[in-house]
Every structure is written in C-alpha cells, then in structure tokens.
C-alpha cells in the first residue's frame, strides 16, 4: 500500500507541478533566465526600506511556518485532551437530529478554531498597520472576520454533513465519493466568487466607469492577443485603497463570470505603461488557459490528498482512536482527525502547489512583456519598473532565502521577475518571441 501510494503521488501529481506541462523555454527566454539568476541589481531598496523589508520578511516567514505548525499542534492537542470528544457529546446530548448535531458540533469547531487563530491574525494586522501596508480600521477588520466566520460555518457545515453521510454509506470508498461533489463545489465556488463572495469584502465597479481612457488603452493590448476577447464589461476596478496601500491585479471567475480586476492602488501609483504591463500579465492568464489548468491541477491534487488522507486517517483512528475517545470514523469528533490529516498533507505539499503556480506566473510575465511590445515605448524597462513598484510598496525583501521561497513562494521572487524583465528582449536581432510572431 505504501509503494502504491508513493507511486500515485509521484507519477500523477509531480509532473503536473513541473514546467513540463507548458512549452519549454525558448533559447531567448532561457538566456534571459540565466542572466536574471545572476543579476541582483534590477530590484534593490534604499537603506531604510531595506531594514523594514528585512524585518517584514522575518515576520512573514515566522507567521507562515509558525501558523502552520500552530494549527497542526492545536488540532493534535484538541484530540489528545479529549476536547473533540466532549464537543461531540454536547452536540449529541442537545439533539437527536443528525443535522442539528452536525451544525452544533461544527459551531463549536469553528468558534474554537477562530479563537485559536485570532492572536496570529491580530498580530499580522498590527504589523500591516505599523508598516502602512494596511489602512483598514479595526471595526472593519473584525467585520471581515465575522463574514468569514459566517461563510465558513454555513458552507463548511453543509460540507461536514456530506462528509459523514458518505462515510456512513461508503465506509471504504468515501474518499473517492467525496471527491466528486468537492470538484463540483470547486467549480461553483470559482464561478460565483466574483458575484457573491468578493463583493462581501471589497467594493467593485466597472473600470470604464472611472477610467474610460485606460480602458481604451487596455483594449489595444487585448487586440494584440490572438483568439482572445476581453470586453470592457469584464474589466473591473477594486477599491483596494479602502483597506490596503499595496498594488495588485488578478484574473478571477470561470465561464461567464471570468474577469480581470485591477486595484485602484495600482492605478494611483503606477504609470499608464506599467498598468498596461500588469494588465498584459493578467491577460496572459486568460490566453494561456491558466484558470482551466489550475482547476485540472486541483482536481488531481485533491484526489491524491483525499486518497492519502483516507489511509492516514484510518491509521490514526486504529492507533489512537481509543485514547482520543473516537470509536469509529463516523463519530463527529473524527472530523478533527480528518482536518489534522489534511493540514499535514497541505503543509508538506506546499512546494508542489507553489511550483505549479510559479510556472504559471512566469509564463504570464513572459506573455505580459511580449503583448505590450509596440504599445509601450520600452517593454523591458516598463516590466522592471512595474516589479520594482510592486516590491517597494509592499517592502518585499530583495534577498530571500531560497528554501523559504521554494516552500512558500506562489510567484517567482520579485528580484528575479524584475531581472528577467530587464534581460528579456525577444525583439532584438537574433532573438524570437515565445507567444507572438516577430
């Protein structure tokens, strides 16, 4: 069983996380990558911002790994101290209805989880305010926390009910049966997020409403792409300045809900050329099919995680079930065991997930620089300046630890992205673009 599990993990998941799922680097791209890897001068910080960036880097690294470890340890202690079993007893004693038991038990679960995570969340928000990365008031912050709590409780409660229904109906194959509705929920979640979830936390408006001139420029970028159509009604402005001072843009949604979102902070601080480059990057996600690829990757990843999780779940119940007062897998308290297992798998597989997204982000960087050729005066300088701006505003440390970046980085490091933009010139004599005809 161990060998079969390992082979499934390596043969199915790892290839999807590698660059092999994409076109191999062109000679021009490979030369720029080699040059960028030896160039730490494209993104630098002045002495005072560098001190802040170094401290923030330490804080971010500590909170990331410390938060993951804290979550795993607290789940184990909740089981070891019998708290999970007591929560189950409370739910069962209050009602004979399984629906009521589920939502009573899950309410206890979410309340305790929120309280245990609260100190770290408060500290991270305090640091963000201290460094001027956040301008969100504490009442607004707690309001967002309450909204997240409500969404987690309602949607998570339904998910828990489904999980235990499948455990009872398919004792040995519930992990596989759970995968099918999970995939449906993933697709539904991606589709409805721009309509339902995002507006709960931020304000949005059509980009054309406040920036018609910018939309006209963005349409020039869209016209450069082959087989792509992003109408103005799919370009949105997010009022990020209500809460943060950092910059961003992103692609979200699926099918009819698919759209490009630009933060108002990016427009306020970036030059028109830099905004076009940032948009070109996001358009690259559109053109290169990254959303669909991400969905397919998640399908395989979750299937493998459920398979591994099921066997580790069963092992822990056999080994510690009596000690934790969890006699069977359909005992409500077994939810803590399953969440513990998925937390461990999620943490250990972070490098795989991040390797996949880093590959996508680099491909979008290449596309973004190529698509604005002929629209901005100097795509290389514009790309480098854009990444410098992103890094400077967020106090991104220029000299990150390579192991930390490998484990936690969902994007290539800013210093590399700036250096690559500086060196990548597929329009030079003897060079060739990757996604456009010269």
C-alpha positions in Angstrom: 0.0 0.0 0.0 2.8 2.4 0.8 4.5 1.8 -2.5 1.3 2.2 -4.5 0.5 5.4 -2.6 4.0 6.8 -3.3 3.9 5.9 -7.0 0.5 7.5 -7.4 1.7 10.7 -5.7 4.9 10.9 -7.8 3.6 9.7 -11.2 0.4 11.7 -11.2 0.9 14.9 -9.2 4.6 15.8 -9.5 4.6 16.0 -13.3 1.7 18.4 -13.2 3.7 20.7 -10.9 6.6 21.0 -13.3 7.2 23.1 -16.3 6.7 20.1 -18.4 3.0 20.9 -18.7 4.0 24.1 -20.6 6.0 24.9 -23.6 9.7 24.6 -23.0 11.7 27.9 -22.7 12.8 29.3 -26.0 16.5 30.0 -26.4 15.8 33.7 -25.9 13.8 33.0 -22.7 16.4 30.6 -21.4 19.2 33.1 -21.9 17.2 35.8 -20.0 16.6 33.4 -17.2 20.3 32.6 -16.9 21.1 36.3 -16.9 18.4 37.1 -14.4 19.6 34.4 -11.9 22.9 36.2 -11.7 21.6 39.7 -11.5 20.5 41.1 -8.1 20.7 44.7 -9.2 17.4 45.0 -11.0 15.4 45.2 -7.8 17.0 46.9 -4.8 15.8 49.0 -1.8 17.3 52.1 -0.1 18.7 51.5 3.4 15.7 52.5 5.4 13.1 50.5 3.3 15.6 47.6 3.2 15.6 47.4 7.1 11.8 47.4 7.1 11.7 44.8 4.3 14.2 42.5 6.2 12.1 42.7 9.4 8.9 42.1 7.5 10.4 39.1 5.7 11.3 37.6 9.1 7.8 38.2 10.4 6.2 36.8 7.3 8.4 33.7 7.4 7.8 33.1 11.1 4.0 33.6 10.8 3.7 31.4 7.8 5.6 28.4 9.2 4.6 29.1 12.8 1.0 29.5 11.9 1.0 26.1 10.0 2.8 24.4 12.9 0.4 26.1 15.5 -2.6 24.8 13.5 -1.3 21.2 13.4 -0.3 21.2 17.1 -3.6 22.6 18.3 -5.5 20.1 16.4 -3.5 17.3 17.9 -3.9 18.7 21.4 -7.7 19.1 20.9 -7.8 15.4 20.2 -5.3 14.4 22.9 -7.1 16.3 25.6 -10.4 14.9 24.7 -11.9 18.2 23.7 -13.1 16.9 20.4 -15.0 14.0 22.1 -16.6 16.4 24.6 -17.7 18.7 21.7 -19.4 15.6 20.1 -21.1 14.7 23.4 -22.5 18.2 23.7 -24.0 18.0 20.2 -25.4 14.5 20.7 -26.9 15.4 24.1 -28.6 18.6 22.7 -30.4 16.9 19.8 -31.2 13.5 18.3 -31.3 15.1 14.8 -28.1 14.4 12.9 -28.5 17.7 11.0 -28.7 19.6 14.3 -25.8 17.6 15.8 -23.7 18.4 12.8 -24.2 22.1 13.0 -23.9 22.2 16.8 -20.6 20.3 16.6 -19.3 22.4 13.7 -20.2 25.6 15.5 -18.0 24.5 18.4 -15.3 23.6 15.9 -15.4 27.0 14.1 -15.6 29.0 17.3 -12.6 27.3 18.8 -10.6 27.4 15.6 -11.3 31.2 15.2 -10.2 31.9 18.8 -7.0 29.9 18.4 -6.1 31.7 15.1 -7.1 35.1 16.4 -3.8 36.1 18.1 -1.8 35.5 15.0 -4.4 37.3 12.8 -4.4 40.3 15.2 -0.6 40.4 15.1 -0.4 40.3 11.3 -2.9 43.1 11.0 -1.0 45.1 13.7 2.2 44.7 11.7 0.5 45.7 8.4 -0.9 48.9 10.1 2.5 49.6 11.6 4.3 49.5 8.3 1.5 51.3 6.4 0.6 48.3 4.3 -3.0 48.3 5.7 -5.3 51.3 6.4 -8.2 49.1 7.4 -9.9 50.1 10.7 -10.2 47.5 13.5 -14.0 47.5 13.3 -13.8 46.8 9.6 -11.2 44.1 10.2 -13.5 42.4 12.7 -16.4 42.8 10.4 -14.5 40.8 7.7 -13.7 38.2 10.3 -17.4 37.9 11.2 -18.2 37.5 7.5 -15.6 34.8 7.1 -16.9 33.0 10.2 -20.5 33.0 8.8 -19.4 31.7 5.3 -17.2 29.0 6.9 -20.0 28.0 9.2 -22.7 27.8 6.6 -20.8 26.3 3.7 -18.5 24.2 5.9 -21.4 22.8 7.9 -23.0 21.5 4.7 -19.7 20.0 3.7 -19.3 18.2 7.1 -22.8 16.8 6.8 -22.0 15.5 3.3 -18.7 14.0 4.6 -20.3 12.0 7.3 -23.2 10.9 5.1 -20.6 9.5 2.7 -18.6 7.9 5.5 -21.7 6.0 6.6 -22.8 5.0 3.1 -19.3 4.1 1.7 -17.1 3.1 4.6 -14.1 2.1 2.4 -14.5 4.4 -0.6 -15.9 7.6 0.9 -12.7 9.5 0.0 -13.4 8.8 -3.7 -17.1 9.6 -3.5 -16.3 12.8 -1.6 -14.0 13.9 -4.4 -16.9 14.2 -6.9 -19.0 16.8 -5.0 -15.9 18.6 -3.9 -14.9 19.2 -7.6 -18.5 20.4 -8.3 -18.2 22.8 -5.3 -14.8 24.0 -6.6 -16.2 24.9 -10.0 -19.3 26.5 -8.4 -17.1 28.4 -6.0 -14.8 29.8 -8.7 -17.9 30.8 -10.8 -19.8 32.6 -8.0 -16.9 34.2 -6.2 -16.9 37.4 -8.3 -20.6 37.7 -8.0 -21.2 36.7 -4.3 -18.0 36.3 -2.2 -15.7 39.1 -3.4 -18.4 41.9 -3.0 -18.8 41.0 0.6 -15.3 42.1 1.4 -14.5 44.8 -1.2 -16.2 47.4 -3.5 -16.1 46.9 -7.2 -17.1 49.0 -10.2 -16.7 48.7 -14.0 -13.3 50.1 -14.9 -14.8 52.0 -17.8 -16.9 54.0 -15.3 -14.0 55.8 -13.7 -11.1 55.2 -16.2 -12.5 55.2 -19.8 -9.2 56.4 -21.2 -7.4 53.5 -19.5 -10.0 51.0 -20.9 -9.3 52.3 -24.4 -5.6 51.6 -23.9 -6.3 48.2 -22.4 -8.4 47.3 -25.5 -5.3 48.0 -27.6 -3.5 45.3 -25.5 -6.4 42.9 -25.9 -6.4 43.5 -29.7 -2.8 42.2 -29.7 -3.8 38.8 -28.4 -4.9 36.1 -30.8 -8.2 34.4 -30.2 -8.9 36.5 -27.0 -11.8 38.8 -26.3 -12.0 40.7 -23.0 -14.8 43.3 -23.4 -14.9 46.4 -21.2 -17.7 44.9 -19.2 -15.3 42.3 -17.9 -12.7 44.8 -16.7 -13.3 45.9 -13.1 -11.8 48.3 -10.6 -11.5 47.1 -7.0 -11.4 49.8 -4.3 -8.4 48.3 -2.5 -7.5 51.6 -1.1 -10.3 51.2 1.5 -8.1 48.6 3.2 -4.5 48.4 1.8 -1.8 50.5 0.2 -0.2 47.7 -1.8 -0.7 47.0 -5.5 -2.3 44.1 -7.4 -4.4 42.9 -10.3 -5.8 39.5 -10.9 -8.0 37.2 -13.0 -11.0 35.6 -11.4 -14.1 33.7 -12.2 -14.9 31.0 -14.7 -17.0 31.0 -17.9 -19.5 33.9 -17.8 -18.1 35.2 -14.5 -14.5 35.4 -15.8 -13.0 38.9 -15.5 -9.8 41.0 -14.9 -9.7 43.1 -11.8 -7.3 46.0 -11.3 -6.8 47.5 -7.8 -7.3 51.3 -7.6 -4.0 51.5 -5.7 -2.2 50.1 -8.8 -3.8 52.8 -11.0 -3.0 55.5 -8.4 0.7 54.6 -8.1 1.6 53.1 -11.4 2.4 54.8 -14.7 0.0 54.1 -17.6 2.6 51.9 -19.2 3.1 49.9 -16.0 -0.7 49.4 -15.8 -0.7 48.1 -19.3 2.1 45.7 -18.5 0.3 44.5 -15.3 -2.9 44.0 -17.4 -0.9 42.2 -20.1 0.3 39.8 -17.4 -3.2 39.1 -16.2 -4.4 38.8 -19.8 -1.7 36.1 -20.2 -3.5 34.0 -17.6 -6.6 34.3 -19.8 -4.9 33.4 -23.1 -2.7 30.6 -21.7 -5.6 28.9 -20.0 -4.2 29.1 -16.5 -7.6 29.0 -14.8 -8.6 25.8 -16.5 -5.1 24.3 -15.9 -5.4 25.3 -12.2 -8.8 23.7 -12.0 -7.4 20.4 -13.5 -4.4 20.5 -11.2 -6.7 21.0 -8.2 -8.8 18.0 -9.3 -5.8 15.7 -9.3 -4.3 17.3 -6.2 -7.5 16.9 -4.1 -8.0 13.3 -5.3 -4.4 12.4 -4.2 -4.9 14.3 -1.0 -8.1 12.5 -0.2 -6.6 9.1 -1.0 -3.5 9.7 1.2 -5.7 11.4 3.8 -8.1 8.4 4.0 -5.3 5.9 4.7 -3.6 8.2 7.3 -7.0 8.9 8.8 -7.6 5.2 9.2 -4.2 4.6 10.7 -4.6 7.3 13.3 -8.1 6.0 14.3 -6.7 2.5 14.7 -3.7 3.7 16.7 -5.2 6.5 18.8 -9.0 6.2 18.5 -9.5 4.6 21.9 -7.2 7.2 23.5 -9.0 10.1 21.8 -12.4 8.5 22.6 -13.3 8.3 19.0 -14.5 4.7 18.5 -15.4 4.9 14.8 -14.9 7.0 11.6 -18.5 8.2 11.7 -18.1 9.7 15.1 -18.5 13.5 14.9 -15.1 14.0 16.7 -13.4 12.2 13.8 -13.7 15.4 11.9 -10.7 16.7 13.9 -8.7 13.7 12.8 -9.5 14.3 9.1 -8.7 18.0 9.3 -5.4 17.2 11.1 -4.5 14.8 8.3 -5.4 17.3 5.5 -3.4 20.0 7.4 -0.3 17.9 7.4 -0.7 16.9 3.8 -1.4 20.5 2.8 1.7 21.8 4.6 4.0 19.1 3.2 2.7 19.6 -0.3 3.1 23.4 -0.4 6.2 23.2 -2.5 4.4 21.2 -5.1 1.4 23.6 -5.3 3.7 26.6 -5.4 5.9 25.1 -8.0 2.9 24.8 -10.2 1.7 28.4 -9.7 5.2 29.8 -10.1 5.4 28.3 -13.5 2.1 29.9 -14.5 3.2 33.3 -13.2 6.5 33.2 -15.0 4.6 32.3 -18.3 2.3 35.2 -17.7 5.3 37.5 -17.1 6.7 36.5 -20.5 3.4 37.0 -22.2 2.8 40.4 -20.5 6.2 41.7 -21.7 5.6 40.5 -25.2 2.0 41.7 -25.6 2.8 45.3 -24.8 5.5 45.4 -27.4 4.7 48.2 -29.8 2.3 49.7 -27.3 4.7 50.9 -24.6 8.0 52.5 -25.6 10.2 50.1 -23.7 8.7 46.8 -22.5 11.8 45.8 -20.7 12.1 49.0 -18.7 8.4 49.0 -18.1 8.3 45.4 -16.8 11.3 46.0 -14.5 9.8 49.3 -13.2 6.4 47.5 -12.6 8.0 44.8 -10.4 10.2 47.4 -8.6 7.0 49.3 -7.8 5.2 46.2 -6.6 8.2 45.3 -4.4 8.8 48.8 -3.0 5.2 49.3 -2.0 5.0 46.0 -0.1 8.5 46.2 1.3 9.5 42.9 -0.4 12.9 41.7 0.7 15.4 41.6 -2.2 17.4 38.7 -0.8 15.0 35.9 0.3 16.2 32.5 1.5 16.0 30.1 -1.4 14.5 27.3 0.7 11.8 29.6 2.0 11.0 30.8 -1.5 10.8 27.2 -2.7 8.4 26.3 0.0 6.2 29.3 0.3 6.5 31.3 -2.9 3.4 31.2 -5.1 5.2 33.6 -7.5 8.8 33.9 -8.6 10.7 36.3 -6.2 10.4 39.9 -7.2 14.1 40.3 -7.7 14.1 37.6 -10.3 11.0 38.9 -12.0 12.5 42.4 -12.3 15.8 41.0 -13.5 14.1 38.7 -16.1 12.0 41.7 -17.4 15.3 43.6 -17.7 17.1 40.9 -19.7 14.2 39.5 -21.8 14.1 41.2 -25.2 12.7 38.7 -27.8 12.5 41.5 -30.4 16.3 42.0 -30.5 18.2 40.8 -33.6 18.7 37.1 -33.5 16.0 36.6 -30.7 12.5 35.3 -31.0 9.3 35.9 -29.0 7.6 32.9 -27.3 3.9 33.8 -27.9 3.9 36.2 -30.8 5.2 36.2 -34.3 8.2 38.6 -34.7 
